[in-house]
């Protein structure tokens, strides 16, 4: 009998040790596997940054249409509503500064707004312009103009205008004010454009995988459409107008050019844009960071690997055969795959 009890105790002990080992391994795996690029649930990642004091949250700046004023709308704000579109990937530290800062900034300026963080979670190279097109499609029914807004650029001068740009695009971070870029045709960083004009130019090109040049192509589109880009006036703060929170050591630019990327992206793109956007929406979550609300939307973009092979680095082209890649299948002549949203 004593021997049977000893054996039973050994079995129980072994089970406990095994269970603890499995629990440890699962916990270790979970911690090592979770990252902003693969997890569609932002709350599991940014929960440590989210302020639990929800009762201190600022009133969300929602839009009252002339015939549809919602309860809680701030009627002192303009009837126009700004969609702040933030192309995003793996920039949590910048995001937790950005959302509460710009939300407070816009509320002080009485700019009705909604922040859309468009998070790219596929395996392709980052595509800022593509994400802006996605953000426009998701916001245009509620907002009537957009701000293409880099997550690492914070406006410091309260005299900067974020008002509805009726006559044409308005470049908030104009040359001479942006902390880094100063060439005459630069329109990156923060650009305002109304929905009508953005649709008129068919949005932005979807060919610019990696960092840079998509703004230069946008400048050509605007010029061809006869839209003049205006800039802030009477701003005397110069390079101190914005805070640039980009760390070049921790955030290296993916600015290498592969295959025919240089020649193919050195001219106006007449094929792709807002009308050719294709993506899968993986998740859409309303988040609150330090009292400031935002929409955090995770998407997987599409790449036609035959037309833009530079959406992947050469060493990653073996991934095309991996089922996790999002590459459109060939279709019969004249047919387009349905847009997935």
N, C-alpha and C positions, 0 to 999 in steps of 0.2 A: 504493500500500500504506500509506504514511504517513498519507494522507488518511483511509483506512478506519479506521486505528487511532485517529485523532483523533475521528472520529465515534463510534466505539465507546466511547471514554473519556467523551465528552460524555453519551452515553446512560446509561452506568453512573453518572456523577455525578448526573444528573437523577433516576435511580431512588433513589439514596441520599438525596438531598434530599427527595424525595417521601415516602419511608418515614419519615424523621425527622419530617417535618411531620405525617404521619398519627398517628405514635406520640405526639407532643406533644399533638395535639388530643384524642386518645382519653384520654390521661392527664388532661388538663385537664377534659374532660367528666366523667370518672369522679369526680374530686375534687369537682367542683361539684354533681354529681347525688346523691351518696351522703348520705342522712340517715336518722335513726332512724325516720321515718314511712314511708319507702318501701322500705327494704331489709329483707328478711325474714331476713337472716343477721347476727345480732348480733355474731358474732366479728369481722366486717369493720369494725365500728364501734368496739367497746370493746376491741379487741385491745391498744391502747396503754395501757389501764388494767389489763389482766389481768396478774397477777404470774406470771412464768414459773417461779418457784421452787415447783413443784408438790409437791416433797417436804416443804415446810413447811405444806402444807394441813392444816387441822384435820380431825379425823375427822367425817364427815357424820353428823348426828344422825338416823339412820333408826329406824323403829319396829319393835320386836319384838312381834308379836302373841303372845298366850299360847301359841298352838299353832304359831307360826312365827317363831322367833328367828333372824334372819339372822346370818351370820358378820360380825364386826366391830361388831355393835350394842353400845352402851354400856348394859349391864344395870342400871347405877345410876340411869338416868333413868326417869322415869315411863312407864307403858305408854301413856298418852295421847300423841297427836302433834298438834302445832299446824301448820296451814297458814298461813303468813304471806303473805297475798294483797296484792300491791302493784299497784294500777292505775297504768299508766305510759304516758307519751308524751313523748319529747324531754326527758328529765331525766337525761342521762348523768352530769353532774357530781354530782348528788345521789345517783344510784344507786351510783356507785363508793365513796361514803362509807357508804351505807346497808347494803349487803350484808355487807361484812366486820364492820361495827360490830355489827349486830344478831345476826349469827351468833355472834360472840364473846360478846355479852351473854347470849344464850340458853344457850349452852354453860356459861357460868359459873353460871347459875341452874339448870342441869340441866333445861332445858325441851327436850324432844325436838321437833324442828321441821323444816320444809322451806319454803324461800322460793320463791314463785311470782310472777314478774314478768310481768304480763299487759299486753303492749304493743299499743296500738291503732294500726294502720297504715292505716286507711281515710281517706277524705276528710271524714268527718263531724266534728262538734264532739266534744270529749272527753266521754266518758260514764263517770264513775267507778263508779256503781252497776251499770251493765251489765257492766263489766269484773270487778267483784267477783262477780257471778252466774256469769260464765264461769269465774273462778278456783275458785269452789266446785265447779262441775261437774267440773273437771279434777282436783280434789284430794280429793274426799270419799271416794273408795274407799281412800285411803291414810291420810288424816288424819281425826280425829273432832271437831275444832273448828278454827275459823278466827280469824285476827286481820285485820280490815280495817285496813290499815296504810298511812298516807301515807308517801311516800318521803322527804319533807322533815322528818320528825319523828323524832328520836332520843331514846330514853329514857336519862336520866342517873342517875336514882336506882335503885340496885340493889334497893331494897325494894318496887318495883312488882311486882304479881303478874301473871304470864302463865299461871297455872294453869288447868286445865280448869274452865270455868264451868258447873257441874252444875245449879244452881238457876235460872239466867237469865243474860242478857248482862252482861258486865262492861266498864265504860267506863274504860279505862286512862288516857286523857288527859281526865279529867273537868274540868268547869268549876272554875276556881280553880287548876288545874295546867297546863292548856294555855297556851302563851305568848301566845295572841291571843284566843281565844274564851272567853266567860265567862257566856253566858246559860243559864238553868236547864235548858232542854230540849236543850242541845247534846250530841250523842253522836258527833261526828265525830272525825277524827284517828286514834284507835286504839280499836277496839271488838272484844271477844272474844265469840263466840257459838258454842255447840255445834251440830253438824250437825242434830240433831233439831229444835231450835228454829228454825234458819234455814229448814229445809224447812217447818216449821209455818206460818211467816208468808209463805211463797212468796218468800223472798229479798227483794230490793230492787226498786223500780220501775225499768223500763227507759226511762222517759220523760224523764229529766233530762239533756238534752244541754246542754253548757256547764257552767259552774261554779256549785255551790251548790244548796241546798235538798233534795238527795236524802236527807241525814241527818235532816232534819225529817220527811220523809215516812216514813222508817224508824221514827222515834220513835212515830208514830201507829200503824204496823203492830204494833209491839211492845206498845203499850198496849192495842190492840184484842184482842190474843191473850192478854192477862193476864200478860205477861212484864214483870217489874220489873227495871230496869237498876240494878245496883249499882255502887259507886264505890270507889276506894282509900281505906283508912283509915290514920290515923297517918302520913301523908306530910306532912312539915313543910317541904319545899323549895319550895312554892308555884310561882311562875312559872319557877323555875329547875329544875323537874323534868325538862324536856325541852329539847333543842336544836332550834330551828326554823331550818332552813337555806334557807328560801324567800327569794328576792330579788325583791321586788315590781317593781323596775325591769326586770330581765332576764326575769322570769316573770309578765307581766301576766295577771290573771284574765279569763277569757272569761265575764263575768257579765251581759252584755246579754240582754234578753228580747225575743223576736221573735214575731210573729203572735199567737196566743192562749196563748203559753207561760205567762205569769203566772197567768192564770185556770185553765188546765188543770192546772197543777202546784201549785196552792194548796190541794189537797184530796187525800185518800187515793186512791191508784191501785188500783182493784179489778180491773183487767184484765191488767196486765203484771207480770212478775216472773220468778222462777226457772224456772217452767214454760213461759214463752214465749220464752226465750232462743234466739236464732238467730245463728249466726256461722260464719265460715270460719276454720279454723286454717291459717295460712300456713306457719308453721315452729315447731318446738319444739326448743330447744337447751339442753343442760346447760352452764353456764358456771362459771368459778371466778375470783373477783376477790380478789386479795390473800389467797389461801388459803381463801376462803369460797365454798361451792357455792350455786348457785341455778338454778332453771329459768326460762329466758327464752322466753316463748311469744308469738308475734306473731299477732294475729287481726284480721279485718275483721268489724265488726258489721253488723247489718241495721237498716234504718230504713224504716218505713212512712211515706213522704213525705206521704201523705194525712192520717194521724192525728197525726203529729208533724213538721210542716214545719220546726220550729225545730232539727231535727238538722243543718240547714245554715243558714248566714247567708243573708239575702235575696239578696245579690249573688252567691251561689254556686249558686243554684237552676238556673242554666243547665247545671250539671254533671250534672243528673239524666239527661240524654240521653246522657251520655258513658258508654261501655262500661266504664270503670274504676270507675264508681260501683257500690256494692253496695246495690241497692234491690230488694226482693222483687217479683216479677211478680204481677199479680192472679191469684187462683185462684178456681175455682168455689166457690159458697156452701158453707160448712161444711167446707172442706178446708184443711189447714195444710201449708205446705212442710216437708219433712224438715229436721231439724237437722243441720247439717254440722259435724263435728268431726274 
